[in-house]
Amino acid sequence: MDNSTASSSNGGGDGNGNDAVNWVALVVSLVALLGTIAQVLQQYYASAAGYVNCGESVMGEWHNSKRRKFRPYELRFEVQFEAPVIFVSFPANQKGPVKNQPINYVNGTPESLKATRSLLPQDEEKHRQALRESNVHTADNERATWVTLLSQLQSMERESAQWQLQQQKIGPPQPLLADFSKHTLAIAVQAKKRSWDTMPSDVRKPYATSAMCHVLEIAAMMGIYWKEFDRSKDKYRGEGNGFILTGSHVADLGLMFTFRIYGKSRFEENRVIPVDEVKELCCGFVSTIFQETKDRRRLEFPNEESRDLGFLQLGSQDEVAETMVQIECNTNTADYFRKDDKKHDHLFPVAFELLGMLGRTLHIRNSCFRMLPNPTPYHWDKNFFNLRRLIKEYSIRIGDTDILPGVPQVQALEELSKSVISALAADKGKAPEGSVYSMDVLNTLHDALDQCDKYLRTRQRDLLRMVLREHFQEVMKMINNPGLGEDEAAEEGDLERDDDSSTGKPKARRFDELSAASPEERQEKFMDIYFYVVLNQVRERAVQSFERRRSTHYAPSMRGRSPSLESNNSVNRPFSTPPTPPTIVASSEPSSPRPRELAHQRGISMPLLEVPRIAGHLPRGYMDTESLDTEAATIWCTLVFRMLCWLLLHDFHKKDVQIPKSELLGSRLPVYIA
């Protein structure tokens, strides 16, 4: 009995021990199973590469678009997210680069901030501080730079609109302010779905997409000026207004730009005028008052040869020289611009003179913005001249009846110049000289330019082109060969060293006198040279060239071979008459060229071509040469006045110069923003 009892006790003890072992084995197995399941899940979730790179610390508000999508046939997760496509267009545009996606415009309003998923800079900084306090450590270099770019673009629109509202309150009541609806240039954003699977291995953050032309335009709008632009090495660097924009080539992707902030930015009077023509100025092109087709495709511009004065190319010294050839200047004038050892300026670079004479008015009426990208390779430094004083000196000269006829257009120019001077004088006490202009002054200048444009568009295009040609030929010759111009004028009896009746001082005749003149006298001497030297030469040569072209289809140089018999017997025709050869019956006596008196009364040219008269009157259909003299002088005065008003109405940053890149006008080369 004792043995059986012991056996049963031993059997029961083995059962309890086995049960414990089984339970332990079960628990271990379950833990192993759970670990395996967790490991498998971790492997699946780890297959979602790039998910942590699309966090809020990197993409800001755009991080809400990230998600994992399971690929059952690949047994992995794919990370998808949305990134912006940033471009520039007019606000009414309904076609963007991403099809079937809404276009959201950057205008600084709460609606725009929500639509573009961006914050203003101050709100952005507060949000990042909150992330730091919640133990989410975010270093500044973790943020995608396009997030900062969108924030600054929103700030640009908001700050500039607030500044303009403050300017409207200065002085008397102003008309309705031109708001965002009047802009023809705006930053637009579209969302585009992307997959981390397509990200290059060297790129660790989502990037925004744009185009080369749009990056140039955005940089100009933000006040960034290019310091380096080397397309052969893909090295790009722009600075200005507290921003740095750098670009370089990224393997397996292309050209990528990085946007950084290094200082305080400001968007007030330095805000670029939001007009569509800024796109052209960024690449050195300038639309003129004679451009008729405003909707021309910009992609065609670099491959076209301009046959009219519709637009100018001023992006480099060679392009300025080609533009001089376009207005039919001689080879010497073009060579002056091609060579670095030649002078290109008097009070300011001559290229700005051409820009002011023909450039389209880009100021938006009832707006205070004046800044534009500089389309020329020359600096615009206002420390060496004063445009207000130039306008004043012009007003004095235009009213001198000894040098100009009292025709209606000259009288209109005199009145316009006085109205501009009055507006500037009334505005002088409100702001320091040369700084901010009131809206009243800007609208007055805009009205004056409209009057000039109306007149110039009705003139005979050939005569206007020849006035331009002779003006720049004479100015560039006088700048680079000061003695030559004076000797020629002396030979023609046109160099009178008389004193100015208003000041008792001798009139300036050479541009090198400007260097020795004091700042107070510089503008006076400049206008002396223009009205008492340049005007006479331009008037005479433009009329003679115009008449020769009308009679021979060719305008030889003033210092070329002697005028032919046909040229001296040419006829004057009204502007509407096509340039056909004359049909006047020759007299029985052999005709021969008459020697022409080159001496002039003060500013009054003698007839340049002999015209047969009947009973003391010109034949029907003829125009007196003196009428052409008056016409040429009036065109010249209008161009000079328009140049002064245009340069007063618009402005350029002192450090901004054009780096040659005309081939990039309208370029849709894809570029990326880190």
Backbone hydrogen bonds, N-H to C=O, Kabsch-Sander energy under -0.5 kcal/mol:
donor,donor_aa,acceptor,acceptor_aa,energy
5,T,1,M,-1.9
6,A,2,D,-2.0
7,S,3,N,-2.5
8,S,4,S,-2.3
9,S,5,T,-1.7
10,N,6,A,-2.5
11,G,7,S,-2.6
12,G,8,S,-2.2
13,G,9,S,-1.9
14,D,10,N,-2.0
15,G,11,G,-1.6
16,N,12,G,-1.9
17,G,13,G,-1.9
18,N,14,D,-2.3
19,D,15,G,-2.2
20,A,16,N,-1.8
21,V,17,G,-2.3
22,N,18,N,-2.8
23,W,19,D,-2.5
24,V,20,A,-2.4
25,A,21,V,-2.8
26,L,22,N,-2.6
27,V,23,W,-2.6
28,V,24,V,-2.7
29,S,25,A,-2.5
30,L,26,L,-2.8
31,V,27,V,-2.8
32,A,28,V,-2.6
33,L,29,S,-2.9
34,L,30,L,-3.1
35,G,31,V,-2.8
36,T,32,A,-2.7
37,I,33,L,-3.1
38,A,34,L,-3.2
39,Q,35,G,-2.7
40,V,36,T,-2.8
41,L,37,I,-3.2
42,Q,38,A,-3.0
43,Q,39,Q,-2.3
44,Y,40,V,-2.4
45,Y,41,L,-3.3
46,A,42,Q,-2.8
47,S,43,Q,-1.0
47,S,44,Y,-0.6
48,A,45,Y,-1.6
49,A,47,S,-2.2
51,Y,48,A,-1.5
54,C,51,Y,-1.3
55,G,52,V,-0.9
58,V,55,G,-1.1
59,M,55,G,-2.7
60,G,56,E,-1.8
62,W,59,M,-1.6
63,H,60,G,-1.7
64,N,61,E,-1.2
65,S,62,W,-1.7
66,K,63,H,-1.6
67,R,80,Q,-2.1
69,K,78,E,-2.8
71,R,76,R,-3.7
74,E,71,R,-1.2
75,L,71,R,-1.2
76,R,71,R,-1.3
77,F,44,Y,-0.7
78,E,69,K,-3.1
80,Q,67,R,-2.8
80,Q,78,E,-0.6
81,F,194,R,-2.3
83,A,192,K,-2.3
85,V,190,Q,-2.9
86,I,84,P,-0.6
86,I,209,T,-2.5
87,F,188,A,-2.2
89,S,186,A,-2.2
93,N,90,F,-2.3
96,G,94,Q,-0.6
99,K,97,P,-0.6
101,Q,98,V,-0.9
104,N,102,P,-0.6
104,N,189,V,-2.5
106,V,187,I,-2.8
107,N,105,Y,-0.7
113,L,109,T,-2.4
114,K,110,P,-2.2
115,A,111,E,-2.4
116,T,112,S,-2.5
117,R,114,K,-0.6
118,S,113,L,-2.2
124,E,120,L,-3.1
125,E,121,P,-2.2
126,K,122,Q,-1.8
127,H,123,D,-2.3
128,R,124,E,-1.9
129,Q,125,E,-2.1
130,A,126,K,-2.0
131,L,127,H,-1.7
132,R,128,R,-1.8
133,E,129,Q,-2.1
134,S,130,A,-1.3
135,N,132,R,-1.4
136,V,131,L,-2.2
137,H,135,N,-1.0
138,T,136,V,-0.6
139,A,137,H,-0.5
142,E,139,A,-1.8
143,R,140,D,-0.9
144,A,58,V,-2.4
145,T,674,A,-0.6
147,V,144,A,-1.2
148,T,144,A,-1.0
149,L,145,T,-2.2
150,L,146,W,-2.4
151,S,147,V,-1.8
152,Q,148,T,-2.3
153,L,149,L,-2.2
154,Q,150,L,-2.1
155,S,151,S,-1.9
156,M,152,Q,-2.2
157,E,153,L,-1.8
158,R,154,Q,-2.3
159,E,155,S,-3.2
160,S,156,M,-2.0
161,A,157,E,-1.7
162,Q,158,R,-2.0
163,W,159,E,-2.3
164,Q,160,S,-2.1
165,L,161,A,-1.7
166,Q,162,Q,-1.7
167,Q,163,W,-2.1
168,Q,164,Q,-1.7
169,K,165,L,-0.8
169,K,166,Q,-0.5
170,I,167,Q,-1.1
178,A,366,N,-2.4
179,D,177,L,-0.8
182,K,179,D,-1.9
183,H,180,F,-1.4
184,T,274,P,-2.1
185,L,274,P,-0.8
186,A,89,S,-2.4
188,A,87,F,-3.2
189,V,104,N,-2.7
190,Q,85,V,-1.8
192,K,83,A,-2.3
194,R,81,F,-3.4
196,W,79,V,-2.5
198,T,195,S,-1.3
199,M,196,W,-1.4
203,V,200,P,-1.4
204,R,202,D,-0.6
208,A,673,I,-2.3
209,T,84,P,-2.1
210,S,671,V,-2.6
212,M,669,L,-1.9
213,C,667,S,-1.8
215,V,211,A,-2.2
216,L,212,M,-1.9
217,E,213,C,-1.9
218,I,214,H,-2.8
219,A,215,V,-2.4
220,A,216,L,-1.9
221,M,217,E,-2.2
222,M,218,I,-1.7
223,G,220,A,-1.1
224,I,219,A,-2.9
225,Y,239,E,-3.3
227,K,237,R,-2.8
228,E,237,R,-2.1
230,D,235,K,-2.8
231,R,229,F,-0.8
234,D,230,D,-0.6
235,K,230,D,-2.2
236,Y,247,G,-1.9
237,R,228,E,-2.5
238,G,245,L,-2.8
239,E,225,Y,-2.5
240,G,243,F,-1.5
243,F,240,G,-1.7
244,I,260,R,-2.3
245,L,238,G,-2.7
246,T,258,T,-2.2
247,G,236,Y,-2.4
248,S,256,M,-2.1
250,V,254,G,-3.0
253,L,250,V,-1.7
254,G,250,V,-1.7
255,L,670,P,-0.5
256,M,248,S,-2.8
257,F,672,Y,-3.6
258,T,246,T,-3.0
260,R,244,I,-2.7
262,Y,242,G,-2.5
263,G,242,G,-1.5
271,R,268,E,-1.6
272,V,221,M,-0.6
273,I,371,M,-2.7
275,V,273,I,-2.2
278,V,275,V,-1.7
279,K,276,D,-1.7
280,E,277,E,-0.8
281,L,277,E,-2.0
282,C,278,V,-2.0
283,C,280,E,-1.4
284,G,281,L,-1.6
285,F,280,E,-2.4
286,V,312,L,-2.4
288,T,310,G,-2.3
289,I,358,L,-1.8
290,F,309,L,-0.6
291,Q,288,T,-1.5
292,E,290,F,-0.6
294,K,292,E,-1.0
296,R,293,T,-0.9
300,E,297,R,-1.4
301,F,298,R,-0.8
303,N,300,E,-0.8
304,E,301,F,-1.8
306,S,304,E,-0.6
312,L,286,V,-2.6
314,L,284,G,-3.3
314,L,312,L,-0.5
320,V,316,S,-2.4
321,A,317,Q,-2.2
322,E,318,D,-2.3
323,T,319,E,-2.0
324,M,320,V,-2.0
325,V,321,A,-1.8
326,Q,322,E,-1.9
327,I,323,T,-1.6
328,E,325,V,-1.7
329,C,324,M,-2.9
334,A,330,N,-1.6
335,D,331,T,-2.6
336,Y,332,N,-1.7
337,F,333,T,-1.0
337,F,334,A,-0.5
338,R,334,A,-1.3
339,K,335,D,-1.7
342,K,339,K,-1.0
346,H,348,F,-1.7
350,V,344,H,-3.0
352,F,349,P,-1.2
353,E,349,P,-0.6
353,E,350,V,-0.8
354,L,350,V,-1.6
355,L,351,A,-2.0
356,G,352,F,-2.4
357,M,353,E,-2.0
358,L,354,L,-1.9
359,G,355,L,-2.2
360,R,287,S,-2.7
362,L,360,R,-0.5
365,R,363,H,-0.6
367,S,364,I,-1.1
370,R,269,E,-0.6
371,M,271,R,-0.9
372,L,651,D,-2.0
381,D,379,H,-0.9
382,K,380,W,-0.7
384,F,381,D,-0.9
385,F,382,K,-0.8
390,L,386,N,-1.8
391,I,387,L,-2.2
392,K,388,R,-1.8
393,E,389,R,-2.7
394,Y,390,L,-2.4
395,S,391,I,-2.2
396,I,392,K,-1.5
397,R,393,E,-2.0
398,I,394,Y,-2.8
399,G,395,S,-0.8
400,D,397,R,-1.8
401,T,399,G,-0.9
403,I,400,D,-1.1
404,L,400,D,-1.3
407,V,405,P,-1.4
411,Q,407,V,-2.1
412,A,408,P,-2.4
413,L,409,Q,-2.3
414,E,410,V,-2.1
415,E,411,Q,-2.1
416,L,412,A,-2.6
417,S,413,L,-2.6
418,K,414,E,-1.9
419,S,415,E,-2.2
420,V,416,L,-2.1
421,I,417,S,-2.3
422,S,418,K,-2.5
423,A,419,S,-2.1
424,L,420,V,-2.5
425,A,421,I,-2.5
426,A,422,S,-2.3
427,D,423,A,-1.5
428,K,424,L,-1.1
429,G,425,A,-0.5
430,K,427,D,-1.3
431,A,427,D,-1.0
435,S,432,P,-1.9
442,L,438,S,-2.0
443,N,439,M,-2.4
444,T,440,D,-2.0
445,L,441,V,-2.5
446,H,442,L,-2.3
447,D,443,N,-2.4
448,A,444,T,-2.1
449,L,445,L,-2.3
450,D,446,H,-2.1
451,Q,447,D,-1.9
452,C,448,A,-2.0
453,D,449,L,-2.7
454,K,450,D,-2.2
455,Y,451,Q,-1.7
456,L,452,C,-2.8
457,R,453,D,-2.4
458,T,454,K,-0.5
458,T,455,Y,-1.1
459,R,456,L,-1.2
464,L,460,Q,-2.2
465,R,461,R,-2.5
466,M,462,D,-2.0
467,V,463,L,-2.2
468,L,464,L,-2.3
469,R,465,R,-2.7
470,E,466,M,-2.9
471,H,467,V,-2.0
472,F,468,L,-2.3
473,Q,469,R,-2.3
474,E,470,E,-2.2
475,V,471,H,-2.7
476,M,472,F,-2.3
477,K,473,Q,-1.8
478,M,474,E,-2.4
479,I,475,V,-2.1
480,N,476,M,-2.0
481,N,477,K,-2.7
485,G,481,N,-1.5
486,E,482,P,-1.2
487,D,483,G,-2.3
488,E,484,L,-2.2
489,A,485,G,-1.9
490,A,486,E,-2.1
491,E,487,D,-2.1
492,E,488,E,-1.6
493,G,490,A,-1.3
494,D,489,A,-2.8
495,L,489,A,-0.6
496,E,494,D,-1.0
497,R,495,L,-0.7
498,D,496,E,-1.2
500,D,505,K,-3.0
504,G,500,D,-3.5
507,K,498,D,-1.4
513,E,510,R,-1.3
514,L,511,F,-1.8
516,A,512,D,-0.7
517,A,513,E,-0.8
521,E,518,S,-0.8
522,R,518,S,-1.5
523,Q,519,P,-0.5
525,K,521,E,-2.4
526,F,522,R,-1.9
527,M,523,Q,-2.0
528,D,524,E,-1.8
529,I,525,K,-2.2
530,Y,526,F,-2.0
531,F,527,M,-2.6
532,Y,528,D,-2.5
533,V,529,I,-1.4
534,V,529,I,-2.4
535,L,530,Y,-2.3
537,Q,533,V,-1.7
538,V,534,V,-2.8
539,R,535,L,-2.7
540,E,536,N,-2.0
541,R,537,Q,-2.2
542,A,538,V,-2.4
543,V,539,R,-1.7
544,Q,540,E,-2.0
545,S,541,R,-2.5
546,F,542,A,-2.3
547,E,543,V,-2.4
548,R,544,Q,-2.2
549,R,545,S,-2.3
550,R,546,F,-2.0
551,S,547,E,-1.4
552,T,548,R,-2.9
553,H,549,R,-2.2
554,Y,548,R,-0.7
560,G,557,S,-1.7
568,N,564,S,-2.0
569,N,565,L,-1.3
570,S,567,S,-1.4
577,T,574,P,-1.8
580,T,578,P,-2.2
601,Q,604,I,-1.1
603,G,601,Q,-0.5
604,I,601,Q,-1.4
605,S,603,G,-0.6
610,E,568,N,-0.8
614,I,617,H,-3.1
615,A,613,R,-0.5
617,H,614,I,-1.7
622,Y,619,P,-1.9
627,S,624,D,-0.7
628,L,624,D,-1.3
629,D,625,T,-2.4
630,T,626,E,-2.2
631,E,627,S,-2.5
632,A,628,L,-3.1
633,A,629,D,-2.4
634,T,630,T,-2.4
635,I,631,E,-2.4
636,W,632,A,-2.3
637,C,633,A,-2.5
638,T,634,T,-2.2
639,L,635,I,-2.5
640,V,636,W,-2.4
641,F,637,C,-2.3
642,R,638,T,-2.6
643,M,639,L,-2.3
644,L,640,V,-2.0
645,C,641,F,-2.3
646,W,642,R,-2.9
647,L,643,M,-2.1
648,L,644,L,-1.4
649,L,645,C,-2.3
650,H,646,W,-1.9
651,D,370,R,-2.2
656,D,653,H,-1.2
657,V,655,K,-0.6
658,Q,376,T,-2.7
664,L,661,K,-1.7
665,L,662,S,-1.5
667,S,664,L,-2.2
671,V,210,S,-1.8
672,Y,255,L,-2.3
673,I,208,A,-2.3
674,A,257,F,-2.8
674,A,672,Y,-0.5
